[in-house]
Every structure is written in structure tokens, then in C-alpha cells.
Amino acid sequence: MEIDFSNAGIFLILFTIGFILMDEYVAKPLRRRRLERRAATEPKVRRALEIADEVAARHGGKRP
């Protein structure tokens, strides 16, 4: 199989979609859980999560 522009383009599109999906469904929940554990002991982190929840409520309930 030769690598040409069409194959490279397809690979790039699929890689980009995979990367975005991984970030949405794997990395964001992990980051959120880690921040929630830190928020139990650190007031700045707790306040940042409260602000994120307020912004999410304003924009249709989608949390960052």
C-alpha cells in the first residue's frame, strides 16, 4: 500500500476524530475526578469547580 495524499488525508481525519473522542470521553472525566478530589482540601480548586458549574449551567448544562 502506497502512502499518498488521499491515504494521508483519511488517516489525519480519523486520527483527529479519535483524538477528540478520547479527550471527551476518557480524559475529561479523569481530569474532573482528580479536580473533585483536590477540591475536598483546596479552597481555590473548589471555587474553580463552582465557577465551572455556574458557567455550564448558563450554557445548557454541559460541564467542561
Distance bins in CASP14 RR format, pairs under 12 A and 6 or more apart:
PFRMAT RR
TARGET T0000
AUTHOR 0000-0000-0000
RMODE 2
METHOD distances of the structure
MODEL  1
1 7 1 0 0 1 0 0 0 0 0 0 0
1 8 0 0 0 0 0 1 0 0 0 0 0
1 10 0 0 0 0 0 1 0 0 0 0 0
1 11 0 0 0 0 0 1 0 0 0 0 0
2 8 0 0 0 0 0 1 0 0 0 0 0
3 9 0 0 0 0 0 1 0 0 0 0 0
3 10 0 0 0 0 0 1 0 0 0 0 0
3 11 0 0 0 0 1 0 0 0 0 0 0
3 12 0 0 0 0 0 1 0 0 0 0 0
4 10 0 0 0 0 0 1 0 0 0 0 0
4 11 0 0 0 0 0 1 0 0 0 0 0
5 11 0 0 0 0 0 1 0 0 0 0 0
5 12 0 0 0 0 0 1 0 0 0 0 0
6 12 0 0 0 0 0 1 0 0 0 0 0
6 13 0 0 0 0 0 1 0 0 0 0 0
7 13 0 0 0 0 0 1 0 0 0 0 0
7 14 0 0 0 0 0 1 0 0 0 0 0
8 14 0 0 0 0 0 1 0 0 0 0 0
8 15 0 0 0 0 0 1 0 0 0 0 0
9 15 0 0 0 0 1 0 0 0 0 0 0
9 16 0 0 0 0 1 0 0 0 0 0 0
9 17 0 0 0 0 0 1 0 0 0 0 0
10 16 0 0 0 0 0 1 0 0 0 0 0
10 17 0 0 0 0 0 1 0 0 0 0 0
11 17 0 0 0 0 0 1 0 0 0 0 0
11 18 0 0 0 0 0 1 0 0 0 0 0
12 18 0 0 0 0 0 1 0 0 0 0 0
12 19 0 0 0 0 0 1 0 0 0 0 0
13 19 0 0 0 0 0 1 0 0 0 0 0
13 20 0 0 0 0 0 1 0 0 0 0 0
14 20 0 0 0 0 0 1 0 0 0 0 0
14 21 0 0 0 0 0 1 0 0 0 0 0
15 21 0 0 0 0 0 1 0 0 0 0 0
15 22 0 0 0 0 0 1 0 0 0 0 0
16 22 0 0 0 0 0 1 0 0 0 0 0
16 23 0 0 0 0 0 1 0 0 0 0 0
17 23 0 0 0 0 0 1 0 0 0 0 0
17 24 0 0 0 0 0 1 0 0 0 0 0
18 24 0 0 0 0 1 0 0 0 0 0 0
18 25 0 0 0 0 1 0 0 0 0 0 0
18 26 0 0 0 0 0 1 0 0 0 0 0
18 27 0 0 0 0 0 1 0 0 0 0 0
19 25 0 0 0 0 0 1 0 0 0 0 0
19 26 0 0 0 0 0 1 0 0 0 0 0
19 27 0 0 0 0 1 0 0 0 0 0 0
20 26 0 0 0 0 0 1 0 0 0 0 0
20 27 0 0 0 0 0 1 0 0 0 0 0
20 28 0 0 0 0 0 1 0 0 0 0 0
21 27 0 0 0 0 0 1 0 0 0 0 0
21 28 0 0 0 0 0 1 0 0 0 0 0
22 28 0 0 0 0 1 0 0 0 0 0 0
22 29 0 0 0 0 0 1 0 0 0 0 0
22 30 0 0 0 0 0 1 0 0 0 0 0
23 29 0 0 0 0 0 1 0 0 0 0 0
23 30 0 0 0 0 0 1 0 0 0 0 0
23 31 0 0 0 0 1 0 0 0 0 0 0
23 64 0 0 0 0 0 1 0 0 0 0 0
24 30 0 0 0 0 0 1 0 0 0 0 0
24 31 0 0 0 0 0 1 0 0 0 0 0
24 32 0 0 0 0 0 1 0 0 0 0 0
24 62 0 0 0 0 0 1 0 0 0 0 0
24 63 0 0 0 0 0 1 0 0 0 0 0
24 64 0 0 0 0 0 1 0 0 0 0 0
25 32 0 0 0 0 0 1 0 0 0 0 0
26 32 0 0 0 0 0 1 0 0 0 0 0
26 33 0 0 0 0 0 1 0 0 0 0 0
27 33 0 0 0 0 0 1 0 0 0 0 0
27 34 0 0 0 0 0 1 0 0 0 0 0
27 64 0 0 0 0 0 1 0 0 0 0 0
28 34 0 0 0 0 0 1 0 0 0 0 0
28 35 0 0 0 0 0 1 0 0 0 0 0
28 52 0 0 0 0 0 1 0 0 0 0 0
28 62 0 0 0 0 0 1 0 0 0 0 0
28 63 0 0 0 0 1 0 0 0 0 0 0
28 64 1 0 0 1 0 0 0 0 0 0 0
29 35 0 0 0 0 0 1 0 0 0 0 0
29 36 0 0 0 0 0 1 0 0 0 0 0
29 63 0 0 0 0 1 0 0 0 0 0 0
29 64 0 0 0 0 0 1 0 0 0 0 0
30 36 0 0 0 0 0 1 0 0 0 0 0
30 37 0 0 0 0 0 1 0 0 0 0 0
31 37 0 0 0 0 0 1 0 0 0 0 0
31 38 0 0 0 0 0 1 0 0 0 0 0
31 45 0 0 0 0 0 1 0 0 0 0 0
31 49 0 0 0 0 0 1 0 0 0 0 0
31 52 0 0 0 0 0 1 0 0 0 0 0
31 63 0 0 0 0 0 1 0 0 0 0 0
31 64 0 0 0 0 1 0 0 0 0 0 0
32 38 0 0 0 0 0 1 0 0 0 0 0
32 39 0 0 0 0 0 1 0 0 0 0 0
32 45 0 0 0 0 0 1 0 0 0 0 0
32 48 0 0 0 0 0 1 0 0 0 0 0
32 49 0 0 0 0 1 0 0 0 0 0 0
32 52 0 0 0 0 1 0 0 0 0 0 0
32 53 0 0 0 0 0 1 0 0 0 0 0
32 56 0 0 0 0 0 1 0 0 0 0 0
32 63 1 0 0 1 0 0 0 0 0 0 0
32 64 0 0 0 0 1 0 0 0 0 0 0
33 39 0 0 0 0 0 1 0 0 0 0 0
33 40 0 0 0 0 0 1 0 0 0 0 0
33 49 0 0 0 0 0 1 0 0 0 0 0
34 40 0 0 0 0 0 1 0 0 0 0 0
34 42 0 0 0 0 0 1 0 0 0 0 0
34 45 0 0 0 0 1 0 0 0 0 0 0
34 49 0 0 0 0 0 1 0 0 0 0 0
35 41 0 0 0 0 0 1 0 0 0 0 0
35 42 0 0 0 0 1 0 0 0 0 0 0
35 44 0 0 0 0 0 1 0 0 0 0 0
35 45 1 0 0 1 0 0 0 0 0 0 0
35 46 0 0 0 0 1 0 0 0 0 0 0
35 47 0 0 0 0 0 1 0 0 0 0 0
35 48 1 0 0 1 0 0 0 0 0 0 0
35 49 1 0 0 1 0 0 0 0 0 0 0
35 50 0 0 0 0 0 1 0 0 0 0 0
35 51 0 0 0 0 0 1 0 0 0 0 0
35 52 0 0 0 0 1 0 0 0 0 0 0
35 53 0 0 0 0 0 1 0 0 0 0 0
35 63 0 0 0 0 0 1 0 0 0 0 0
35 64 0 0 0 0 0 1 0 0 0 0 0
36 42 0 0 0 0 0 1 0 0 0 0 0
36 45 0 0 0 0 1 0 0 0 0 0 0
36 46 0 0 0 0 1 0 0 0 0 0 0
36 48 0 0 0 0 0 1 0 0 0 0 0
36 49 1 0 0 1 0 0 0 0 0 0 0
36 50 0 0 0 0 0 1 0 0 0 0 0
36 52 0 0 0 0 0 1 0 0 0 0 0
36 53 0 0 0 0 0 1 0 0 0 0 0
36 63 0 0 0 0 0 1 0 0 0 0 0
37 45 0 0 0 0 1 0 0 0 0 0 0
37 46 0 0 0 0 0 1 0 0 0 0 0
37 49 0 0 0 0 0 1 0 0 0 0 0
38 44 0 0 0 0 1 0 0 0 0 0 0
38 45 1 0 1 0 0 0 0 0 0 0 0
38 46 0 0 0 0 1 0 0 0 0 0 0
38 47 0 0 0 0 0 1 0 0 0 0 0
38 48 0 0 0 0 1 0 0 0 0 0 0
38 49 0 0 0 0 1 0 0 0 0 0 0
39 45 1 0 1 0 0 0 0 0 0 0 0
39 46 1 0 1 0 0 0 0 0 0 0 0
39 47 0 0 0 0 1 0 0 0 0 0 0
39 48 1 0 0 1 0 0 0 0 0 0 0
39 49 1 0 1 0 0 0 0 0 0 0 0
39 50 0 0 0 0 1 0 0 0 0 0 0
39 51 0 0 0 0 0 1 0 0 0 0 0
39 52 0 0 0 0 0 1 0 0 0 0 0
39 53 0 0 0 0 0 1 0 0 0 0 0
40 46 1 0 0 1 0 0 0 0 0 0 0
40 49 0 0 0 0 0 1 0 0 0 0 0
42 48 0 0 0 0 1 0 0 0 0 0 0
42 49 0 0 0 0 0 1 0 0 0 0 0
43 49 0 0 0 0 0 1 0 0 0 0 0
43 50 0 0 0 0 0 1 0 0 0 0 0
44 50 0 0 0 0 0 1 0 0 0 0 0
44 51 0 0 0 0 0 1 0 0 0 0 0
45 51 0 0 0 0 0 1 0 0 0 0 0
45 52 0 0 0 0 0 1 0 0 0 0 0
46 52 0 0 0 0 0 1 0 0 0 0 0
46 53 0 0 0 0 0 1 0 0 0 0 0
47 53 0 0 0 0 0 1 0 0 0 0 0
47 54 0 0 0 0 0 1 0 0 0 0 0
48 54 0 0 0 0 0 1 0 0 0 0 0
48 55 0 0 0 0 0 1 0 0 0 0 0
48 64 0 0 0 0 0 1 0 0 0 0 0
49 55 0 0 0 0 0 1 0 0 0 0 0
49 56 0 0 0 0 0 1 0 0 0 0 0
49 63 0 0 0 0 1 0 0 0 0 0 0
49 64 0 0 0 0 1 0 0 0 0 0 0
50 56 0 0 0 0 0 1 0 0 0 0 0
50 57 0 0 0 0 0 1 0 0 0 0 0
50 63 0 0 0 0 0 1 0 0 0 0 0
51 57 0 0 0 0 0 1 0 0 0 0 0
51 58 0 0 0 0 0 1 0 0 0 0 0
51 63 0 0 0 0 0 1 0 0 0 0 0
51 64 0 0 0 0 0 1 0 0 0 0 0
52 58 0 0 0 0 0 1 0 0 0 0 0
52 59 0 0 0 0 0 1 0 0 0 0 0
52 61 0 0 0 0 0 1 0 0 0 0 0
52 62 0 0 0 0 0 1 0 0 0 0 0
52 63 1 0 0 1 0 0 0 0 0 0 0
52 64 1 0 1 0 0 0 0 0 0 0 0
53 59 0 0 0 0 0 1 0 0 0 0 0
53 60 0 0 0 0 0 1 0 0 0 0 0
53 61 0 0 0 0 1 0 0 0 0 0 0
53 62 0 0 0 0 0 1 0 0 0 0 0
53 63 1 0 0 1 0 0 0 0 0 0 0
53 64 0 0 0 0 1 0 0 0 0 0 0
54 60 0 0 0 0 0 1 0 0 0 0 0
54 61 0 0 0 0 0 1 0 0 0 0 0
54 63 0 0 0 0 0 1 0 0 0 0 0
54 64 0 0 0 0 0 1 0 0 0 0 0
55 61 0 0 0 0 1 0 0 0 0 0 0
55 62 0 0 0 0 1 0 0 0 0 0 0
55 63 0 0 0 0 1 0 0 0 0 0 0
55 64 1 0 0 1 0 0 0 0 0 0 0
56 62 1 0 1 0 0 0 0 0 0 0 0
56 63 1 0 1 0 0 0 0 0 0 0 0
56 64 1 0 0 1 0 0 0 0 0 0 0
57 63 0 0 0 0 1 0 0 0 0 0 0
57 64 0 0 0 0 0 1 0 0 0 0 0
END
